Amino acid sequence: METITIGLLGLGTVGKGVVTLLQKQAAKIARTQDFRFKLKSVAVHNRTRHQNDDLPAGTILTEKVTDVVDDPEIQIVIEAMGTIEPAKVAICQAILNGKSIISANKDLLATAGEEILRLAKTAKVDFFYEASVAGGIPILRVLSSSLETDKISQITGIINGTANYVLTAMDREDRDYATALKNAQELGYAEADPTNDVQGIDATYKLIILSRFAFGQSLRLADIPRRGITKISPAQLASAKQFKMKIKLLAVAKEAGHQLYSLVGPAAIPAAEPLAHVNGVQNAIAVQSDALGETTYTGPGAGAAPTANSILSDLLATGDDIVKGDCGREFNNYRKPAAAQSLTTVPQRYLITVEEDRSLTNSNYPDLFQQQTVGPHYWSGLTSVISRDTLEKLLHTLEKNGAKVSYLPIANSWQPVPQE
């Protein structure tokens, strides 16, 4: 039986999860595969902090990344260090040294993924990154394998656990944003600096990766309009509940003609849709395709065990390629040119909430609102499908009286006009 030697960069939550699962599943891997794994070296920032970590016997703990990426015995490097630039340098050097790469680094994949993929293809090594999107949900392999023969028209994801936890707490416990975020931080569900999560940056990175697999299109950060959840108010949540809807941070990509429309931001989801019931730190991705209609994949989006499980799945695939001498195949080779467009500009329905003013009625705007509700300190209404220009004029009119006005799109109400 062949022994495949691996190296690990980083021993934080994800790195420790990989080591634990690798040891736990070692016997099963040996029984079911034509190879076994040997963890030779782990590179960390501060070796003294990890002296008591449970590592396989004989594993070398080092503070030098080069001890891993330049070691001629190491065949696979698992990158779990995070960040962009240091990780990119390490990965590229490892590839140039002929090593296959496994990574969970969504920030790096979204910003420099194409460059690294080209380098890996040239070097004829594997580069897999299932764990970079939605943690324990194997969505990238579903898109690249199970749905390879299907035509996908839309992907809608709840793919940031922190934002989903905060919105769930605000909705269920009637908390404002600041209180819900503080609680999430105390429980370890939010970072001390939660900017990437609550401003939708993390979800945008993941949508970029998903779009490559689903539509063959490499979107840029600037291509995707983004709004965070920091301005969501209890009044918006209450009015959504009155209309039997839930507010979630969504990442959406929708193909129409030769256009790929996208957005990341909070939206109101009708209760009849599965994504409306995804709560807490759970993730979910709904895929609309020609053959299967809508399929929804749910599971933990982060955490040591789910992420490590996805990394081990990549590790087995890479090990199999090494044994067969078949390294260098692309994780995703789908390419299809499409013009990037904003999903915020197309006709759609909206939930409008006016706080501290309950004097409005549907009769003020007979052609725009289909339903309305009045709460203790707010008025809100659901519009018909209206253009962005009409929305802007409506908001301007409502704001003339000095009231606080907010709006949210209604999920799956957008109606882009295909441009051939």
Secondary structure, 3 states (H helix, E strand, C coil): CEEEEEEEECCCHHHHHHHHHHHHCHHHHHHHCCEEEEEEEEECCCHHHHCCCCCCCCCEEECCCHHHHCCCCCCEEEECCCCCHHHHHHHHHHHHCCCEEEECCHHHHHHHHHHHHHHHHHHCCCEECHHHCCCCCCHHHHHHHHCCCCCEEEEEEECCHHHHHHHHHHHHHCCCHHHHHHHHHHCCCCCCCCHHHHCCHHHHHHHHHHHHHHHCCCCCHHHCCECCCCCCCHHHHHHHHHCCEEEEEEEEEEEEECEEEEEEEEEEEECCCHHHHCCCCEEEEEEEECCCEEEEEEEECCCHHHHHHHHHHHHHHHHHHHHHCCCCCCCCCCCCCCEEEEHHHCCECEEEEEECCCCCCHHHCCCCEEEEEECCCEEEEEECCECHHHHHHHHHHHHCCCCEEEEEEECCCCCCCCEC
